[in-house]
Amino acid sequence: MPSNTSIVDFADDVTLVVVSMEVPTKVAAANSAIQAVEAWHSVPESGGDGGDPGQSQRALKYLGVMLDTRLSFREHLEYANKKARETTRSLCRILLNTRVPKQDKRILLASVVKSQLLYAPPVWAEATDKVSYMRKVNSTYRLCAIRISCAFRTISDDAVLVIAGQVPLGELVRESKDIRTTLSLIKEDPWTKAEARARSRMQSVDYYLTHGCFRSFLKQYGHETEDSCPECGCGIAEDVLFECHRFNHKRQVLEEIAGARVLPEILVP
């Protein structure tokens, strides 16, 4: 084999690496190495479809990761997002806002999309710094969070991730890279511990917990025919939360715990 070529193999995947500054030299060295391998295996050259075995490409897939000429991993994110997007579209047909399944099953089904997006993240972690590369990936991840929390698409990114109990995708990639770099971080990373504690305390959410029972809001989307509360006649969120006599007991319990009257002015948005 030529001196500027080498073979890298892992399991049943084999890669021929050619180092050269000029494309014609690369093609010649690659063809020579392929012929040497075929001769070593005593495999007669089939000729295939007559194509050039040394044809140059911008990116190729190796061990499930798309490697491009500049190692920017833009092609890999596009490839992963395409697979995840197709899966998300299929899940959207069964994860309707106002019907089953419940949140724990929604999280389980949505984890398929997360696994597709987070394949080998330590390899392409630096690509998350490019906003343009991550835009479509974050959009797919956001759609999964919307289906988990039974929310409308008008909800903000931060709100839907909190309600769905999902960690931002960039943080998951960073954590995976840190764990890969230093295995001791598996036990010491505060984000991992905080996430575990938060999920252990997290209760299941559904459509009504996400959007509330505010008719003035639900009527805008065709989920209610009236815009007023059946108890007090008001449908505005503030009146329902702080004035409606239907929730007097719950407000009293909350005020006893807080040690003060619950008013809109003291709440943190």
BALODREN-285749 format. One record per residue (C-alpha): residue number from 1; z, x, y. Coordinates in Angstrom, 2 decimals. Example, Ala and Ser with C-alpha at 12.3 -4.5 7.8 and 13.67 -1.06 7.14 Angstrom:
2
     n        up      east     north
     1      7.80     12.30     -4.50
     2      7.14     13.67     -1.06
***
This chain:
269
     n        up      east     north
     1      0.00      0.00      0.00
     2     -0.58      1.15      3.60
     3      2.31      2.99      5.23
     4      2.67      0.41      8.01
     5      3.26     -2.49      5.59
     6      6.34     -3.65      3.71
     7      7.32     -6.60      1.53
     8     10.40     -8.75      2.22
     9     11.31    -11.19     -0.53
    10     14.11    -13.72     -0.98
    11     14.25    -15.94     -4.07
    12     10.71    -17.34     -4.45
    13      9.61    -16.58     -0.86
    14      7.71    -13.35     -0.22
    15      6.62    -12.07      3.19
    16      4.23     -9.24      3.93
    17      5.18     -7.42      7.15
    18      2.53     -5.39      8.95
    19      3.41     -3.30     12.02
    20      0.51     -2.55     14.35
    21     -0.45     -2.98     18.00
    22     -4.03     -4.10     17.29
    23     -5.10     -7.26     15.45
    24     -8.03     -5.67     13.53
    25     -5.69     -2.99     12.23
    26     -3.20     -5.64     11.14
    27     -5.88     -7.61      9.31
    28     -7.21     -4.54      7.52
    29     -3.72     -3.40      6.48
    30     -2.74     -6.90      5.33
    31     -5.91     -7.32      3.23
    32     -5.39     -3.89      1.70
    33     -1.78     -4.72      0.81
    34     -2.80     -8.09     -0.69
    35     -5.39     -6.38     -2.86
    36     -2.78     -3.86     -4.00
    37     -0.38     -6.64     -4.97
    38     -3.11     -8.51     -6.83
    39     -4.08     -5.38     -8.71
    40     -0.44     -4.72     -9.62
    41     -0.11     -8.24    -11.00
    42     -3.52     -7.96    -12.65
    43     -4.54    -11.25    -11.00
    44     -8.29    -11.52    -10.45
    45     -9.28    -12.42     -6.90
    46    -10.17    -16.09     -6.87
    47    -11.78    -16.11     -3.46
    48    -10.19    -19.51     -2.64
    49    -12.12    -21.46     -0.07
    50    -13.69    -18.39      1.44
    51    -11.20    -18.17      4.29
    52     -9.95    -14.94      5.79
    53     -6.53    -14.09      4.27
    54     -5.69    -12.11      7.41
    55     -6.30    -14.89      9.90
    56     -3.91    -14.64     12.84
    57     -1.55    -17.53     13.65
    58      0.92    -18.08     16.46
    59      3.74    -19.16     14.12
    60      4.49    -19.30     10.41
    61      7.31    -20.82      8.37
    62      9.58    -18.53      6.40
    63     12.67    -19.84      4.60
    64     12.39    -23.09      6.52
    65     12.31    -21.48      9.98
    66      9.19    -21.28     12.15
    67      8.75    -17.70     13.38
    68      6.45    -17.30     16.38
    69      4.90    -14.19     17.86
    70      7.56    -13.83     20.57
    71     10.53    -15.10     18.55
    72     11.15    -17.77     21.17
    73     11.58    -20.39     18.40
    74      9.90    -23.06     20.49
    75      7.68    -23.94     17.54
    76     10.71    -24.18     15.26
    77     12.45    -26.66     17.57
    78      9.26    -28.72     17.77
    79      8.93    -28.63     13.98
    80     12.59    -29.59     13.40
    81     12.45    -32.31     16.04
    82      9.33    -33.83     14.47
    83     11.06    -34.18     11.11
    84     14.27    -35.49     12.67
    85     12.38    -37.94     14.87
    86     10.64    -39.50     11.88
    87     13.97    -39.88     10.11
    88     15.53    -41.41     13.22
    89     12.77    -43.99     13.50
    90     13.40    -45.05      9.92
    91     17.15    -45.30     10.51
    92     16.65    -47.38     13.66
    93     15.22    -50.16     11.51
    94     18.49    -50.55      9.62
    95     21.03    -49.47     12.26
    96     20.81    -52.51     14.50
    97     23.30    -52.99     17.33
    98     24.81    -56.33     16.35
    99     24.72    -56.09     12.56
   100     26.04    -54.01      9.71
   101     26.57    -51.22      8.71
   102     29.89    -50.19     10.26
   103     30.40    -46.98     12.17
   104     31.52    -44.79      9.26
   105     28.31    -45.58      7.39
   106     26.28    -45.09     10.57
   107     27.77    -41.61     10.98
   108     26.93    -40.79      7.37
   109     23.31    -41.90      7.75
   110     22.92    -40.15     11.10
   111     24.23    -36.91      9.60
   112     20.84    -36.55      7.89
   113     19.22    -36.14     11.30
   114     21.91    -33.69     12.40
   115     21.29    -31.58      9.29
   116     17.56    -31.46     10.03
   117     18.16    -30.40     13.62
   118     20.85    -27.85     12.75
   119     18.98    -25.92     10.07
   120     19.74    -22.18     10.38
   121     21.12    -22.45     13.95
   122     22.39    -18.84     14.23
   123     18.76    -17.68     14.00
   124     17.46    -19.71     16.96
   125     20.70    -20.14     18.94
   126     19.33    -18.32     21.99
   127     16.55    -20.91     22.29
   128     19.14    -23.49     23.38
   129     19.28    -21.74     26.78
   130     15.77    -23.04     27.51
   131     16.10    -26.58     28.82
   132     12.42    -27.32     28.18
   133     12.78    -26.33     24.51
   134     15.83    -28.55     23.96
   135     14.70    -31.64     25.86
   136     13.07    -33.43     22.93
   137     15.71    -32.27     20.46
   138     18.53    -33.60     22.65
   139     16.62    -36.87     23.04
   140     16.53    -37.35     19.26
   141     20.21    -36.44     18.95
   142     21.06    -38.91     21.73
   143     19.20    -41.70     19.94
   144     21.33    -41.13     16.84
   145     24.49    -41.34     18.94
   146     23.24    -44.61     20.44
   147     22.76    -46.08     16.97
   148     26.21    -44.91     15.87
   149     27.95    -46.45     18.90
   150     25.78    -49.62     19.00
   151     24.97    -48.92     22.66
   152     22.04    -49.69     24.94
   153     19.66    -46.93     25.99
   154     20.89    -47.21     29.59
   155     24.17    -45.50     28.64
   156     24.73    -41.93     29.86
   157     24.53    -38.95     27.50
   158     28.18    -37.95     27.92
   159     29.46    -41.48     27.40
   160     27.48    -42.17     24.24
   161     28.51    -38.86     22.65
   162     32.19    -39.57     23.34
   163     32.03    -43.12     21.97
   164     30.07    -42.02     18.90
   165     32.44    -39.09     18.30
   166     29.58    -36.59     18.28
   167     29.85    -33.03     19.57
   168     27.04    -31.94     21.94
   169     24.24    -30.27     20.03
   170     24.43    -27.08     22.08
   171     28.11    -26.69     21.24
   172     27.41    -27.12     17.52
   173     24.78    -24.40     17.69
   174     27.12    -22.09     19.62
   175     29.93    -22.70     17.14
   176     27.66    -22.00     14.18
   177     26.52    -18.75     15.75
   178     30.09    -17.66     16.45
   179     31.18    -18.45     12.92
   180     28.23    -16.53     11.55
   181     29.06    -13.54     13.75
   182     32.79    -13.53     13.04
   183     33.90    -15.36      9.92
   184     37.50    -15.35     11.12
   185     36.55    -17.93     13.76
   186     36.44    -20.55     11.03
   187     40.24    -20.77     11.22
   188     40.74    -19.70     14.83
   189     38.05    -21.52     16.80
   190     39.90    -24.05     19.02
   191     36.82    -26.28     19.27
   192     36.76    -26.75     15.48
   193     40.44    -27.71     15.42
   194     40.12    -29.99     18.42
   195     37.13    -31.73     16.87
   196     39.01    -32.29     13.61
   197     42.02    -33.74     15.45
   198     39.85    -35.98     17.61
   199     37.96    -37.36     14.62
   200     41.16    -37.96     12.66
   201     42.49    -40.13     15.50
   202     39.18    -41.80     16.24
   203     38.88    -45.49     15.43
   204     35.71    -47.27     14.46
   205     33.62    -48.73     17.27
   206     31.12    -51.55     17.20
   207     28.75    -53.31     19.56
   208     31.44    -55.32     21.35
   209     33.85    -52.40     21.71
   210     31.07    -50.32     23.23
   211     29.83    -52.95     25.69
   212     32.88    -55.18     25.99
   213     32.95    -58.96     26.09
   214     31.65    -59.23     29.65
   215     29.15    -62.05     29.70
   216     27.70    -61.12     33.08
   217     26.60    -57.82     31.51
   218     25.52    -59.12     28.11
   219     23.43    -61.91     29.63
   220     21.18    -59.31     31.28
   221     20.04    -58.20     27.81
   222     19.74    -61.67     26.31
   223     22.86    -61.47     24.12
   224     24.65    -64.32     25.92
   225     23.43    -67.56     27.47
   226     26.27    -67.88     30.00
   227     27.57    -65.30     32.47
   228     31.16    -66.55     32.83
   229     34.30    -66.01     30.76
   230     35.18    -69.07     28.63
   231     38.88    -68.64     29.50
   232     38.99    -67.96     33.24
   233     35.43    -68.70     34.35
   234     34.79    -65.10     35.46
   235     32.36    -62.72     33.75
   236     32.84    -59.61     35.88
   237     34.46    -56.70     34.04
   238     37.15    -56.09     36.67
   239     38.30    -59.72     36.71
   240     38.36    -59.92     32.91
   241     40.39    -56.71     32.58
   242     42.90    -57.24     35.38
   243     43.07    -61.00     36.07
   244     42.06    -63.07     33.05
   245     45.12    -64.80     31.52
   246     43.64    -64.35     28.05
   247     44.75    -60.69     28.10
   248     48.11    -61.13     29.87
   249     50.11    -60.05     26.83
   250     48.02    -56.93     26.21
   251     48.26    -55.96     29.89
   252     52.02    -56.41     29.78
   253     52.33    -54.12     26.76
   254     50.13    -51.51     28.44
   255     52.17    -51.66     31.67
   256     55.41    -51.22     29.73
   257     54.00    -48.09     28.08
   258     52.61    -46.74     31.36
   259     55.71    -47.65     33.36
   260     53.59    -49.06     36.18
   261     51.28    -51.92     36.94
   262     47.73    -51.34     35.76
   263     45.33    -51.52     38.71
   264     41.69    -50.44     39.16
   265     42.77    -47.83     41.74
   266     44.89    -45.84     39.28
   267     42.33    -45.62     36.49
   268     40.32    -42.46     35.93
   269     36.55    -43.20     35.77
***
